[in-house]
Each structure stands twice: as structure tokens, then as C-alpha cells.
């Protein structure tokens, strides 16, 4: 299994003039889309090539190649007020009078939720240097904003009864969209199912005692994934949502920090027993040290149409809202 080590700390990277203004109406734009504001000549040259190469890099684990973001370009002269409401904006400002090349970030500058990132540089060479230095943080800021856009939609129509059950039984507080239902449960394990038209989501949540860091080993994570998936395969509704360990591509694991806790994020695709679909999944295995347990969120999509990246970001918008009980013991 391919495992990436990306324990960069976002706040250790100096992004100057970051602030929140909280003004304007709801943000606009398609999901997984960045509006790039740049000089037309720069966009047609090496700077544009670099931006397209980095932000349109294929996402890990999907059964088919799909870029992480789509890009919409607008020249500096055409960046009108009507475009200011886009939810994710990257502004490239290259000017010889710039003294210190830097990255500025603004939160909810013209609409909300919104993330504006502005890169100021004195030359193309200076731009490449500052962009390479802060690329990881910039990517994460845009990813966070994608989750914020989806969280807003989730909060408009939520399943309060299911949220209460999850909090009471697992000590996990999170926003569950109303189109999810409790499909099954056993001790320390439940799975939620969502179905809209021809799209189908499945979210497993399970917990078990923490013993040591070996539980964050990629092989151990997949072994647990297959173990708990077997509960679903043997359920009465298993013919609708059964999956198994046949991975379409080698899963990709990444060590991350989840709200101050060590975690392993695993992305991949697996075959469905139902109709042999290539089903993308996202697995977050988290060490909840205060409760001496492992908490796992495992989302699987059964997509009938593209783009698939939207399914993954929908799961992440739910998972990243999770807060764990402050109680010493949970059921």
C-alpha cells in the first residue's frame, strides 16, 4: 500500500493578512471549483501551466482519473463584482514593485462560505518559489472551504433523531443529512445509508478499544474495514449494499492530524457485489486517546454518474464535523 506522510501543520506556514469579514450573501460556483484571477499572458504561460498541473492533479484512490478541482479562469480586467461571490478564489498578483513575495488569505471576504487566496510576487521566479512553499497549505484551505460549502447544505435539512442516537450510543456529535437512515447496527458499529435517485451512499461508523499505534498501520485499517463490512454482507439488506475486499486500485494512505488527534486517512476503490460497480471509499481511522478507543468513519459510494469526487467530498463534509464526547467512558 502506498502511504503518504503529510504531517505539515497548516498554522506553522505563515499566510499573512488572514482574516474573516463575514459579509455578503451565500457564495456561488460549482463544487470542487476554483476561480483563478490572473493576467492573461501569465495564464497562457508557465504560471498557468503550473496552476493547472497542481490543482487539476488526479485525486487519490478513484476508480478513474479525476482532477481534485476544476478551474475557471478570468483575467484581472474581467474580475467583476458579479464574480466576487465565488466560494473559492485564487488571485495571482505579479508586480515588480512588490517587496516581499507572500500569500494572503481571506475568509468570507465577499460572500460566505468563501476562501480567497492571493499570491503576491515581484516576478515569475518569485511566484514559483512562494507557490511551491505554500502549495500544501493552499490546497488544504480550498479543501476546507469545499467542506464548509457542503456542511452548510447538510445543516439545512438534518436528521436530529439519528444525530441523537449517534451521540447517546457512541459519544459522537455530528451533522447527519436527513436523507440518511440507520440501515443496521451491532455493538460498537452502525451503518447509515442514503439514496437519492440513482446515487447511493453508505457510511459505516465503528469504534473499538485502543491498544497501540499498530492499529494505524494501513494493513490493519483495511483488515478492520473488511471485518466490519462483513456485518453488512450478512445483513438482510446486504444484497443492496454488500461490498468486499476486491480493490480496483492500490489504496492510498495518508497520516494526518484530525482535530488534534492522530489519524490515518485511506482512499481507494472497491468492487460492489451488487452490480460490479467500481465504488470509491474514504476511511478515517482516528485515535481518540482521551476515550482510549479507535473511531472509524468509512464512506463508500455506489455512483452511477460522474464526477465521483463530489461523493468523497460529501463524506468528508460530514466526517470533519464530528466531535467526540468529553465523557471518560462512552457506551
Helices and strands as residue ranges (DSSP letters): E 2-5, G 10-12, E 16-20, E 33-38, H 40-44, H 46-55, E 70-75, G 76-78, G 81-83, E 88-94, E 102-107, E 115-121, H 124-156, H 160-170, E 172-173, E 180-186, E 189-196, E 199-209, G 213-216, H 218-233, H 238-241, E 243-247, E 252-258, E 261-272, E 278-288, G 289-291, E 293-302, H 309-319, E 323-324
